[in-house]
Amino acid sequence: MNTLPSSSERLYFIDWVRVFAFGLLILFHCTMSFVDFGWEIKNDERSILLTRLIWWLHQWRLPLLFFIAGVGSYFSLEKRTSLSFLSERFVRLFIPLWFAILFTIPIQVYFERMQRGQIDMTYFEFYPTVWNFIPYPEGNLTWSHLWFVTYLFVFTILLLPIFLILRIKIVEQWKQYLDRIIASPVVVLVLCALLIFYYFKLYLRWPEQGSLVDDWFVFLFSMTLFFFGYFLASLPSLWQTCEVYRWYFLTLAFVCIIWLYIQFWWSLQFPKTQDRSLYTYGVLNSIHIWSIILAILGFARKHLNFSNWFLRYTTPAVYPFYILHQTIIVATGYYVVQWSLPLFAKLLILILICLSSVGVLYHVVIKNFAVTRVLYGLKLKR
């Protein structure tokens, strides 16, 4: 029988998945200027091919991140008391969030309003309006892409009592039994039934908002994946199941992808009424999202369960990169989309500018000073 993992064990493949997921997020947002979906900065020419690709990535990139965040929370809480865990979450989530809302993200709002012709002023004239504390879109105060951090912080507070219950000795013994059951790939896949339920009951009534208070579909969907990550991290058989059946999970995801593109994604027509179309979409996309997460974990455990200099450098860097990347993309993209260049040349330039700019800021400033480390969610140097 497998023993439950100790907090001292480092699952390097999880670190690799986190780096991969955040790297994908940067590429995703660089591409958003060139697709049909609404975003802060838009290029005149759009790519339908990129639009279809981005829609697929949008389905599972954040579910994967919420799951990985849940795994990280499990190992973090294993090393701390509940009070120190909450304190650590406050420092690493809440403080960087509000610093970004007040001092980083307003640049995005400024260039968005400039491109849309809503304002014509310098940034220094615009910035004081942020301190009116009027939420976007009526005002200029927003958490923008950091809604992910906001949700994580709220999930932590809401789920902490459940996490503490799961640490009770009798529950730990019960998890030994579950660890044997989770070795079945069918049992693992059945977990997505809860995701299907959210599609059936919430998808139409509460479309994606990122607004926290009126976003029940995304809120519960994401919190469930966060909880799955926390709970399943304590069952080592899961990682073995993901590795052994990785090709099966990938094949299942691929079948769902083909079906979803044929019926929904190629024409970008989505369910709008509570009928068979919604039920088909909910089942297919839930299975697709969950199975692709399981496949990624399986391939990562098989091939990436090791550390090297790149992983050691990028693991702490991903959070500052996440906080800064969209601001850099929007601020520089405002000018890049105006250039007379082919679409994909602009995209490549935007990617290079983003990676190099944030990379320099991280390497030279953020990681070297205590204040900036706190403001960008890094641990203080020991």
URFEN-V810151 format. One record per pair of residues at least 12 apart in sequence whose C-alpha atoms are under 6 Angstrom apart, sorted by the first residue. I is the first residue (numbers start at 1). J is the second residue. D is the distance in whole Angstrom. If there is no record, write none. Layout:
I_J_D / I_J_D
This chain:
4_234_6 / 7_75_5 / 7_78_6 / 12_305_5 / 12_306_5 / 13_300_5 / 13_301_5 / 13_304_5 / 13_305_4 / 34_46_5 / 35_47_6 / 35_51_5 / 40_112_5 / 41_112_6 / 43_337_5 / 60_289_5 / 64_293_6 / 66_225_6 / 66_226_5 / 67_225_5 / 67_226_5 / 67_229_4 / 70_226_4 / 70_227_6 / 70_229_4 / 70_230_4 / 71_229_5 / 71_230_5 / 71_233_5 / 74_230_5 / 92_377_4 / 96_375_5 / 96_376_5 / 96_377_6 / 101_143_5 / 108_327_5 / 108_330_6 / 147_210_6 / 179_235_5 / 179_237_6 / 183_237_5 / 183_241_5 / 195_286_6 / 196_282_5 / 196_283_6 / 196_286_6 / 199_282_5 / 202_217_5 / 203_217_6 / 242_294_6 / 242_298_4 / 243_298_4 / 243_302_6 / 246_295_5 / 246_298_5 / 249_291_5 / 249_295_5 / 250_292_6 / 250_295_5 / 253_288_5 / 253_291_6 / 253_292_6 / 256_284_6 / 256_288_6 / 320_376_5 / 328_354_6 / 329_354_6
